[in-house]
Amino acid sequence: MIDDDDFETILRGKLDRSISDIDDSVSNQLQQARKKALESISNKPSHVCLFPNWVSPLSASTAFAIVFFMLTSTWNSNNFSPNNDIAAMQDIALLNADDDLELYKNMDFYLWLELDEPAS
């Protein structure tokens, strides 16, 4: 049985003999290919990135644009206008009041009557 060191020595000898039998042109091509492979490995970044370099700034600016659009659209929305907030507060005040709700049933009529009266 052969141990690891003997196996390595035999294998290394066979590989060295096979290299000496290669033509010079093939040997040069192999050396150039090895050099290119080593250069390509050394030029790669140390971390693996799934996206190209331009995606990060693009995604940041896109996220900013989306947030800006959402803020401006809700700011200008009719749902958040001061008139609606005042009307909601008036409704809450009416519901909390101890008054008789029948008075508020014809509120439009009372408001029209108040506007229609001549100023005294």
C-alpha positions as CSV (number, residue, x, y, z in Angstrom):
1,M,0.0,0.0,0.0
2,I,1.2,3.5,-0.9
3,D,1.0,6.3,1.7
4,D,0.1,9.9,0.8
5,D,3.7,11.1,0.5
6,D,4.7,8.3,-1.9
7,F,1.6,8.9,-4.0
8,E,2.3,12.6,-4.3
9,T,5.9,11.9,-5.3
10,I,4.9,9.4,-8.0
11,L,2.2,11.7,-9.3
12,R,4.4,14.7,-9.4
13,G,7.1,12.8,-11.3
14,K,4.5,11.6,-13.9
15,L,3.2,15.2,-14.3
16,D,6.7,16.6,-14.7
17,R,7.5,14.0,-17.4
18,S,4.2,14.8,-19.2
19,I,5.0,18.5,-19.2
20,S,8.5,17.9,-20.7
21,D,6.8,16.0,-23.6
22,I,4.7,19.0,-24.6
23,D,5.6,21.2,-27.6
24,D,6.9,24.7,-26.9
25,S,4.0,26.3,-28.6
26,V,1.4,24.4,-26.5
27,S,3.5,25.1,-23.4
28,N,3.4,28.9,-24.2
29,Q,-0.3,28.8,-24.8
30,L,-0.9,27.0,-21.5
31,Q,1.3,29.5,-19.6
32,Q,-0.6,32.4,-21.2
33,A,-3.9,30.9,-20.3
34,R,-2.7,30.3,-16.7
35,K,-1.5,33.9,-16.5
36,K,-4.9,35.3,-17.8
37,A,-6.8,33.1,-15.3
38,L,-4.6,34.3,-12.4
39,E,-5.1,37.9,-13.5
40,S,-8.8,37.6,-13.8
41,I,-9.0,36.1,-10.3
42,S,-6.9,39.0,-8.8
43,N,-9.1,41.6,-10.5
44,K,-12.3,40.4,-9.0
45,P,-13.7,42.2,-5.9
46,S,-13.4,40.3,-2.7
47,H,-17.1,40.4,-2.0
48,V,-19.7,38.8,-4.3
49,C,-22.3,41.3,-5.5
50,L,-25.5,40.1,-7.2
51,F,-26.3,43.4,-8.9
52,P,-24.2,45.7,-11.1
53,N,-22.5,48.8,-9.6
54,W,-25.1,51.2,-11.0
55,V,-28.1,49.5,-9.3
56,S,-27.2,50.8,-5.8
57,P,-27.3,54.5,-6.6
58,L,-30.3,53.9,-8.9
59,S,-32.3,52.1,-6.2
60,A,-31.4,54.8,-3.6
61,S,-32.7,57.6,-5.9
62,T,-35.7,55.6,-6.8
63,A,-36.6,55.0,-3.1
64,F,-36.1,58.7,-2.4
65,A,-38.4,59.6,-5.4
66,I,-41.1,57.2,-4.2
67,V,-41.0,58.5,-0.6
68,F,-41.1,62.1,-1.9
69,F,-44.1,61.3,-4.2
70,M,-46.0,59.6,-1.4
71,L,-45.4,62.5,1.0
72,T,-46.4,65.2,-1.5
73,S,-49.5,63.2,-2.7
74,T,-50.8,62.7,0.9
75,W,-50.0,66.3,1.8
76,N,-52.1,67.7,-1.2
77,S,-54.8,65.1,-0.8
78,N,-58.4,66.2,-0.1
79,N,-58.6,63.7,2.7
80,F,-56.2,65.7,4.8
81,S,-57.4,69.2,4.1
82,P,-58.2,71.5,7.1
83,N,-61.9,71.7,6.1
84,N,-62.3,67.9,6.5
85,D,-60.5,68.0,9.8
86,I,-62.7,70.8,11.1
87,A,-65.8,69.0,10.0
88,A,-64.7,65.8,11.7
89,M,-64.1,67.7,14.9
90,Q,-67.5,69.3,14.7
91,D,-69.1,65.9,14.2
92,I,-67.3,64.6,17.3
93,A,-68.4,67.6,19.3
94,L,-72.1,67.0,18.2
95,L,-71.9,63.4,19.2
96,N,-70.4,64.2,22.6
97,A,-72.9,67.0,23.3
98,D,-75.7,66.6,25.8
99,D,-78.1,68.5,23.6
100,D,-81.2,66.9,22.0
101,L,-80.2,65.5,18.6
102,E,-83.6,66.5,17.1
103,L,-82.2,70.1,17.1
104,Y,-79.5,69.1,14.7
105,K,-81.8,67.2,12.4
106,N,-82.8,70.3,10.6
107,M,-79.5,72.1,10.9
108,D,-79.4,73.0,7.2
109,F,-82.7,74.8,7.6
110,Y,-81.5,76.8,10.6
111,L,-78.3,77.8,8.8
112,W,-80.2,78.8,5.7
113,L,-82.6,80.8,7.9
114,E,-79.7,82.6,9.6
115,L,-78.2,83.5,6.2
116,D,-81.5,84.7,4.8
117,E,-82.4,87.1,7.6
118,P,-81.6,90.7,6.9
119,A,-78.9,92.2,9.0
120,S,-80.4,94.4,11.8
